[in-house]
Amino acid sequence: MTRNILTLSIVFLMATGLTATAQAACVAEYKAKRDNPLELYYNVAQISGPCTKANARAQLQAQLARQGLTLLKVLSVRNQ
C-alpha cells in the first residue's frame, strides 16, 4: 500500500504540472480516500490562483475525482 501511495503521489505531482514560475507557488496539504477497498492518502499539491483553502478544495476535488479519489480535508495552504 505504501508503494501505491508513493506512485500516486509522483503521478499526481507530475499531472499538476510543477514548473518554475516567477510568482510564489501555492501548496495545499490534504487528505483523500478511495473506497472498496478503503485506502487513505495524505499528499501535497501545487494549486493555481488564490492561496486559500476554498480554492484548493475546488481544484483538488476535480483532480482527485478523475483519479477515483474523494477529498476528505484540505489541511493547510501556504506559499512557497
N, C-alpha and C positions, 0 to 999 in steps of 0.2 A: 504494500500500500504506500509506503514511503517513496518508493521508486515512481509510482503513478503520480503522486503529488509533485515530485520534483520535475517529472516530464511535463506535466500540465503547467507548472509554473514557468518553465522555459518556453513552452509553446505560447503561453499567454503573453509573456513579456515580448516575444518576437511579434506576435499579432498586434499588439498595441502600438508598434512602430516606435520603439525607443530610439530617437535620434537626437543628436545635439542641436539645441536651438539657442537663440540669443537670449530668450527670456528664461526665467526660473521654471523648472518643471514642477508640476503639482503631482504629488504621490499620495495615493489613497491606500490605506491598510484596511483589509476586510476579511470577513468570514463568509464561507459559502458551503452549500451541501449538495449532494446528489443522492436521490432515493433509490432503493432497490438494486443492490444493497446500499445501505446507508454509508456514505463517505463524507467526511468533513474536511474542509480546506481552509487554510489560512494563507493569505498572499498579499502582495502589494502590487499596485499597477499605476502607471502614469495616466493621468487624465488631462484632457484639454479644457480650456475655458476657465471659469472662476474656480478657485481652490476652496470649494465648500463641500460639506457632506451631502447636501441636496444634489449638487451637480454630479458628484462622484456616484451617488446612488443611482441616478438616472442613467449614466453611462455604463456603469457596471452591470446593472440589471439586464440591459440589452446584450452586452457582450457575453455575460455568463449564460444567459438563456440559450444562445446559439451553441453553447458547449454542453447543454443539458444540465446546467447548474442553477441553483436558486441562491440569490444573495440573502444572507441572514442579517448581516450588520456591517455598516461602514464604521470601523473603529476610530480612525483618525484620518485627517488630511494635513499635508504640510508641503511647503515649498522647499525645493532643494536647490 
